Amino acid sequence: MQVAGFLSQSISAAAELGIADALAEGPRRSDELARAVGADEDGVRRLMRLLVSFGVFAQRRDGAYALTAMSQALRRDAEVTLRDLFLFYGSPFHRNHWTHLTDAVRTGRSVGRDLDGADFFDYAAEHRELGDLFDKAMTSISTLSVEPLFAAYDFSRFGTLVDVGGGRGNLLIEILTRNPAATGIVFDLPSVVDDLAADLAATGLAQRCTATAGSFFESVPAGGDAYLLKHVLHDWSEDEAVRILRTLRAAMDPTAVLLVIELVLPVHHRPHPGKVIDLEMLVNTAGRERTEEQFRDLLARGGFTLTATVATAAPDCVLEAVPR
């Protein structure tokens, strides 16, 4: 436990240096690897010694370093890459915020406004280098949950789906690709979706999927059979989350279905990813992770009745709700 932070930062350094990319073509000795990533050879050896000991990379008998199944995910071109996730969590911005965890616990408030002069999402929108890295990091997390999500939940019964706060449309694109009769709308802020049409055209979905810009605190597109909220509500306080839900409720037909895709906190005392992410929410946003009962109450305040909670093999669950 004491060295977990050191290991995490070491993985982040390897991602930033591009070590996994340098080893993608085959094993390299320390001198070759150092030249490839533009780093000091002794520094590389010392970093790799730690990472090899935890199985992140491997070292052959001839001394050359090689990729493992774990470090494959640090490659930029991996089918499922976690490189951006490690870069975000290892960034000076993120490290600085977590050094103030005590302040967040003491006050019950995120530390961003005191440190940066703005809440996280406003700051990320203003500082696009950080915002883009955050968006890529969140996309990589979402990619990991795609197959477990489709294995657990059947989206084929919906004709039109509206992905609210849908980012670059990754989830909706997957749904439409697997369900050729369905249509969809990606809804997010203008800075996120203004240039999304070209990406949709590249996937061959331009005729079945559109991008609409706006704020989910004000209005969302009407007429959907299903409305998706994936990893949205946990970013916001209770009152803000209720505002989002009421905005959706106002746009939804009585027969429409709301699908909230989130971590659901267990009530046991064993480790669970949601317990870590809950502290991330405390430090960096006004949000929180919630238990099933807390989601039930939140949805009720927003005008919905929780009808089912579908677990997946990933930490995510699908909370299905209908208008009250």
N, C-alpha and C positions, 0 to 999 in steps of 0.2 A: 504494500500500500504506500509506503514512504517514497518509493521510487517511481510511482505511476506517472507523476507529473514530468519527471525527467525523461522517461521513456516516450511519453506523448510528444514532448518538445523535440526529442531526437528524431522521431518519425517525421515530424513537421519539417525539420531541417533537411532530411533526406529528400522529402518531396520538393522542397524549394530548390535544392541543388540539382534535382533531376537525376538522381542516382538510378532509380528504376528504369528510366528512359535510356540511360547510358548502358544498362545491362540487358536491355531488350534484345540486342543483337547477339548476345552471348556473354559468358563469363569474362571478367577482366581482373588483372592484378591491380594492386593498390596504386601503383604508379600510373597505369593506363587509365584507371578510373578517375584518379585525381586530375589528370590532364583533360579528360573528357568533360568533367563538370567544372573545371576552372577553380580547383580548391587545393589547399595544402595537403601533400601526401600523408604526413603524420596525422593531421587532423582527420582526414578521411579514414585512416586505419583505426583511430580511436573511436570515431563514431560508429564504424561498421562492427567493431568488436562488441559494442553494446547491443547493436541491433541483431547481429548474428546470434548472440546468446539468448535472445528472446524469440528467435525463429522468424524475424522479419525478413532477413536475408540469409543466404547460406554461404559457407566458405568451403571450397573443395580442398582436397589434400595437397594440390599444388599451390595453394594460397589464393587462388583466384576467387572473386566473389561472384555469386549468381543469384538470380531471382528465386523466390519461393512462391507458393500459391498466395501467400499473404501480400508480398510486395508487388505481385502482378497488379494489384489494385491501385498502386501508386503511379502506374504509367499513365501518361496523358492520353494515350490512344487505347486504353483498355476499354472493353465493352461496358464494364461497370467500373468507373474510376472513382476512387475516394481521395484523389490528390487534392482537389479544391477544398474538400472538407477539412483535411489536415492543415492546409495552408490557412484557412480561416481560423480554426481553433488555435493554431500556433502563431497567429499574427500578433504584432505588438498591441493592436487595438483590443483584441480579445483577452490577451494575457493581462493587460492593464485593468480591464474591467473586473476580471476574476480576483485580482489582488484586493479588491474592495468588497469581497463577498461578506465580510463581517459587517460592513456598513449597510449592505442590502438586508441582511438578517436583522440588524438592530432597528432599522427604520421601516422595513417592509416595503421599500421602494427600490426600483431599479436605479443604478448609479449613473446612467448615461447623461441625464440632464445636468447633474453636478459636474461630471467630468468633461462633457463635450458641448454643453450648452443646448442640447436637443435630445429628444427621445430617439431611440435606436433607428426606427424606420425613417424618421425625418432626416437624421444624420446620414443614413445610408443613401437616401435619395439625393442628398446634396453632394456627397462624396462618392462619386460613381465607381471609382476603383474598388473601394470597399464594398459598395452595393453590388457590383457585378460579381465579386468574389463570393459574397454571401449567397447570391442567387444561384451560382454554380454549385456551391456547397450543398444547398438545399435540394437542388436537382439531383445531385448524386445520392442523397439519402432516399429521395423518392424513387429513384431507379431501383434501389435494393428491394423496395417493398412491392414492386409491380407484380411479379409472378405470384407471390403469396396472396396478394389482393384478388387477382383474377381466379386463383384456385378456390378462394373462399366465397366469393360473391358473384352472382350472375347479373351482369349489366344489360343483357340482351333484351330484357323486357321493356326497355325504355326507348322511345322513338327519338326524342330530343332531349339532350342533356346540356345543362348550363354549368360550367365549371367556374365558380365564383372565387376570385383570388387565385385563378388557375395558372398564373405565371406565364411560362412560354408554351403552355398547352400540352406538356408531356403526357399527363394522365389521360386527358381527353383524346389525344391522338391515338394512344394505345387502345382506348375503348372503341373508337370509330374504326380503327384498322381491323379489330377483331369482330366488329359487328357492322357489316357493309350496308345495312339498311338504316342505320342510325345517323342522325345529324347532331351538330353541337355548336355551342358558343363558348369561347374563352373570354372571360370577363376579368379585367384587372386594370390597374392604373395606366394612364397614357404612356408613361415612361417605360412600361413593361411590354405593352402590346401594340404600340403604334407601328412597329415594323414587322409584326408577326405574320402578315399576309404572305410574305415571300417564303417563310419557313413552312407554312401550311401548304403552299403550292408545291414545294419541293417534296412533300410527303404524298402528293396526289389527292389531298383532301380539300382543296380550295372550294369545290362545289358543295361539300357537306359540312364545312366548318368555317365559322367566321370569328373574328376578334372584335370585341366591343370594349371601349375604354370608359372608365368611370370610377366612382367610389362606392364601395358596398355600405358606406354609412348613409348614402343618399338614395340610390336606386339601383336595381339590377334588371336585366332583361326579363320580360314576362314570357309566358307561354311554354316553359319547359315542362317535360314530364318528370324529370329528376334534376335536382340542384345539388351540386357537389361542393362541399367545403372541406378541402384536404389541408390539414395542418394550418388552419386559419384561426380558429377560436382560441387555441392555446396561446396565441400571441397577445391576447387582449384581456383587460380586466373584466370583471363580471358585468358591469354596466355597459361597457363598450361591446362585449360579446352579445348582450341582449339587443343592443341597437342593430348589430349586423343581422341577427336572426329576425328581428321585426321587419327589417328592410326586405329580406327574402320572403317573409310571410306575406307582405303586401303585394309582392309580384306573382305569387304562386296561386295556381288554380286549386280548388279544394281537393282534387284528385292527385295532385302532384306529390312527389316524395322528396324529402330532404335526406341526403346521405352525408353524414359527418364522419370523416376519416381522421382519426386521431389515436394517439396512445391513450389507453384507459388505465389509470393507476389501480393496481391491485390493493387489496386491503391487508395482505400478508406482510411479514417483516423481512422477507428475503430480498436480495438485490433484484432490481428491475430497471431497464433503461429509462423509464419514465421518471424515476426518482432523481436521476441525474439531470435530465432535461428540465425538470421542474425548477431546479436551482438555476439552470441557465436562463429560464424565463424570469426568475426573480432578479437576477443580476442585470439582464439586458433588456427586458421588456416589462410591460405592465401585466403580462399574462401569467398563466399557470397551467400545469397538467391537472386533470380532474379524474375523480372516480366515476364509476357508472352512475351512482346516485347523484353526484354533483352535476353530471351531464343531464340527467333526467330533470332536475330542478331548473337548470339553466334553460333547457329547451322549453319547459313549461312557461317560464317567464317570457320567452321569445315567441310564444304562440304555437308551440308544437307538442305533440305527444310522442314519446319514445316508444317504438313498437318492437324493436329488435336490436340486439347487440351481437354482431357476428365477429368472432375472433379470427385472426389469420395466423399463419406460421411466423410472420414478422411481428414486431411489437404492436403494430397498428390494429385497430378494430374498425368495423363499419357500424356506425350507429344510425339506424334507419328510423326516421321520424315522419309524422304526417301532420298537416295543419289541424289545429284544434277547432 
